[in-house]
């Protein structure tokens, strides 16, 4: 898989018109122990850059933005009971939601891994 | 995702450093500006682990940013009583007490701890307030007593149920101290002043130590198997669970001890009808509030859903009018629930009262509850 990244520290894993979204390892490390995740409603559509929810640690709260425009088709229910999945496996079991893309061209403007690494170093 | 922890634009170079700065970096701390100092907010273990370790064993905190003052002279106790609504004269040697400096409106300029030693009072004030506090004290009582800042002393806190076990190995005899008392000890030729107190709700000690000995002493403490370093992040979650106020959040110059629900700290001798009633800055306002009540008060709140409720969140009657605002709030790692302190209209301050916190426009049900959120475990002897 080839991940794309946003300046807001989300990752996007797109497969044709469907993309999985989560927060990056850097993001979870900056936040610390995640204790609460507010996920968007399935079926709701967001434009790129809109706030879809929030992720909170003991010390901080951070908005989660829509990295690519589209409709939410699935959310990671496991995060509600076990928010720490965002820390322990941010790129795997700690995924946030899946999006049906409405404009897959937006993917081209996101960062690749090398560019994201440069941003966070 | 936008990261919004407390970071300021102030350049690193302008920040002060405590004697343990290099040790914090060596331990892998994440440093943040706090009260003008570069301070560790957390170590690699992380806030949650640090918090739980302190409740289970012993945590070492660098609180050297705090201000330490020596106030001496035969008139010092009476002079201090003109600045604070508390009993200073009646405090026995070797005992420690909580106090507050008030302004003319009984607003709290700072909260502090003071210990009567053989020849002076050792006063510990908040780091962000220490310059203003010193000026205030000098201005009002500087001609009646000697007010001496102690910038060459570091301050460490060792907190938790095993703090006494670890510290006793280095400084034999500390276990004989009881909660809110203090005494001098010697460690490797350095004089320490220890009090059995802290800011976590746990048993533990605060240790005033010459700056040039602080690093070696901290390393010696960290070599004890019970002890791990704890950052300011866990210090905040520990004190909130203990129901203790954070100056600047839960109390400030616009809140009085009566509004802040801190009247346990105002002894009867200083209240209306007491032998030394009044006679402190802000007395008319504070005594009137004690006698007649006040319109808003500080309360504890627990959320009935697992949604953190943070400072500045508005509180409403369920489906109704605004009645208050949260001043501190987080998910308490030991309480295992979202907890908060808030100011609410006195009419809606009784334990059990249901209120809604408006979080991102949605009501989160909360209930007024007694504090502390986690029981205190002080060593009262």
Interface residues (C-beta under 8 A of the other chain):
Chain A: X8 X9 X10 X23 X24 X27 X30 X31 X32 X33 X35 X36 X38 X54 X55 X56 X57 X58 X59 X60 X61 X62 X63 X64 X65
Chain B: X1 X2 X3 X4 X5 X6 X41 X42 X46 X47 X48 X49 X51 X233 X236 X237 X306 X307 X308 X310 X330 X331 X333 X360
